[in-house]
Amino acid sequence: MRLALFQPDIPQNLGAAVRLAACLGVSLDVIEPCGFPLGDAAIRRAAMDYATLADVTRHASWTDFRVNTATCGRLTLFTTQAATPLHAFEFRPDDILLFGRESAGAPPEVHAAADARIFIPIAPDARSLNVVTAATLALGEALRQTNGFPRPPGTG
């Protein structure tokens, strides 16, 4: 399973996503350009001591991401424009969970490329969740369904 962020705008969210990916044992794909200067040092600084635990791949563009992940599994886009709620979707262990920009979501070409579009139900008057909060909910459900959570030390 992989987590992917499309052109993130906020460095603190990227840092939280790196920590999330490291703690849950999933790979993280960062699709550039980002809304802030991004280099390896910036990733390490944002992720603090989790950067060495995380498997982070930077992609220079949406096209590069598509080429580099073509054989990785289904592209599942999380969007407020979806019809399928999180709890009704059947995840697979090789799914790529993709989240759009904090400021603008995902553009039409990303929607068109998605194998599935999923939304996380929230209160009617609420606009949206923080992107990493949404990713945490999504990864939690996806890993629960696929028995993909990391095992505690000594439990095999």
C-alpha positions as CSV (number, residue, x, y, z in Angstrom):
1,M,0.0,0.0,0.0
2,R,1.2,3.5,-0.8
3,L,0.2,7.0,0.2
4,A,0.6,9.8,-2.4
5,L,0.3,13.5,-2.0
6,F,-0.4,15.6,-5.1
7,Q,1.6,18.9,-5.0
8,P,1.3,19.5,-1.3
9,D,1.0,23.2,-0.2
10,I,2.0,23.0,3.5
11,P,5.4,21.7,4.7
12,Q,4.0,20.7,8.1
13,N,1.5,18.5,6.4
14,L,4.2,16.8,4.4
15,G,6.2,16.2,7.6
16,A,3.1,14.7,9.3
17,A,2.6,12.5,6.2
18,V,6.2,11.3,6.4
19,R,5.6,10.4,10.0
20,L,2.3,8.7,9.3
21,A,3.9,6.6,6.5
22,A,6.8,5.6,8.6
23,C,4.6,4.6,11.6
24,L,2.2,2.6,9.5
25,G,4.9,1.0,7.3
26,V,3.7,2.4,3.9
27,S,5.6,4.1,1.2
28,L,4.9,7.8,0.5
29,D,5.0,9.4,-2.9
30,V,5.3,13.2,-3.2
31,I,4.2,14.6,-6.5
32,E,5.9,17.9,-7.3
33,P,5.9,20.8,-7.7
34,C,5.1,21.6,-4.1
35,G,3.8,24.9,-2.8
36,F,7.1,25.4,-0.9
37,P,10.8,24.7,-1.6
38,L,11.4,20.9,-1.4
39,G,14.7,19.2,-1.0
40,D,15.9,16.2,0.9
41,A,17.0,18.5,3.8
42,A,13.5,20.1,3.9
43,I,11.9,16.6,4.1
44,R,14.2,15.6,6.9
45,R,13.5,18.8,8.8
46,A,9.7,18.5,8.3
47,A,9.7,14.9,9.3
48,M,12.1,15.2,12.2
49,D,13.5,11.8,13.3
50,Y,11.0,9.9,11.2
51,A,12.7,10.7,7.8
52,T,15.1,7.8,8.1
53,L,12.3,5.4,8.9
54,A,10.1,6.5,5.9
55,D,10.2,5.3,2.3
56,V,9.7,8.6,0.5
57,T,9.8,8.9,-3.3
58,R,9.7,12.3,-4.9
59,H,8.3,12.6,-8.4
60,A,9.1,15.7,-10.5
61,S,5.6,15.8,-12.0
62,W,2.2,14.1,-12.4
63,T,3.5,12.4,-15.5
64,D,6.6,11.1,-13.7
65,F,4.4,9.7,-10.9
66,R,2.2,7.9,-13.4
67,V,5.2,6.4,-15.2
68,N,7.0,5.4,-12.0
69,T,3.9,3.8,-10.3
70,A,2.2,2.3,-13.4
71,T,2.6,-1.3,-12.1
72,C,2.0,-0.5,-8.4
73,G,-1.8,-1.0,-8.1
74,R,-5.0,0.9,-8.3
75,L,-5.0,4.7,-8.0
76,T,-7.6,5.6,-5.4
77,L,-8.3,9.3,-5.2
78,F,-9.8,10.8,-2.1
79,T,-12.0,13.8,-3.1
80,T,-15.1,15.6,-1.9
81,Q,-16.4,15.1,-5.5
82,A,-16.6,11.3,-5.1
83,A,-19.8,9.1,-4.9
84,T,-18.2,6.2,-3.0
85,P,-17.9,6.6,0.8
86,L,-14.7,5.3,2.6
87,H,-16.6,2.6,4.5
88,A,-18.2,1.1,1.3
89,F,-14.9,0.7,-0.6
90,E,-13.0,-2.5,-0.8
91,F,-9.3,-1.9,-0.6
92,R,-6.5,-4.0,-1.9
93,P,-3.0,-4.4,-0.5
94,D,-1.4,-2.7,-3.5
95,D,-3.7,0.4,-3.7
96,I,-2.2,3.9,-3.9
97,L,-4.2,6.3,-1.8
98,L,-3.9,9.7,-3.4
99,F,-4.7,13.0,-1.8
100,G,-4.9,16.4,-3.6
101,R,-3.5,19.8,-2.8
102,E,-4.7,21.4,0.4
103,S,-5.7,24.6,-1.4
104,A,-7.3,23.1,-4.6
105,G,-7.7,19.4,-4.4
106,A,-6.9,17.4,-7.6
107,P,-7.2,18.7,-11.1
108,P,-9.3,17.1,-13.8
109,E,-6.5,15.0,-15.3
110,V,-5.9,13.4,-11.8
111,H,-9.6,12.6,-11.5
112,A,-9.6,11.1,-15.0
113,A,-6.7,8.9,-14.1
114,A,-8.1,7.5,-10.9
115,D,-9.4,4.0,-10.8
116,A,-11.7,4.9,-7.9
117,R,-12.8,8.1,-6.2
118,I,-13.6,7.9,-2.6
119,F,-14.9,10.4,0.0
120,I,-14.8,10.5,3.8
121,P,-18.2,11.4,5.2
122,I,-18.1,14.5,7.4
123,A,-20.8,16.7,9.0
124,P,-23.0,18.5,6.5
125,D,-21.8,22.0,7.4
126,A,-18.1,21.0,7.5
127,R,-16.0,21.8,4.4
128,S,-13.1,19.3,4.7
129,L,-10.6,17.5,6.9
130,N,-6.9,18.3,7.1
131,V,-5.2,16.3,4.4
132,V,-3.2,14.2,6.8
133,T,-6.1,13.6,9.1
134,A,-8.0,12.3,6.1
135,A,-5.0,10.2,5.1
136,T,-4.9,8.7,8.6
137,L,-8.5,7.7,8.4
138,A,-8.1,6.3,4.9
139,L,-5.0,4.4,5.7
140,G,-6.4,3.0,8.9
141,E,-9.4,1.6,7.1
142,A,-7.4,0.3,4.1
143,L,-4.9,-1.4,6.3
144,R,-7.6,-2.8,8.6
145,Q,-9.4,-4.3,5.5
146,T,-6.1,-5.8,4.1
147,N,-4.6,-6.9,7.4
148,G,-1.7,-4.6,6.5
149,F,-0.9,-3.0,9.9
150,P,2.7,-3.4,11.1
151,R,3.1,-6.1,13.7
152,P,4.3,-5.2,17.2
153,P,7.8,-6.5,18.0
154,G,7.9,-10.1,19.1
155,T,4.5,-11.0,17.6
156,G,5.8,-12.5,14.4
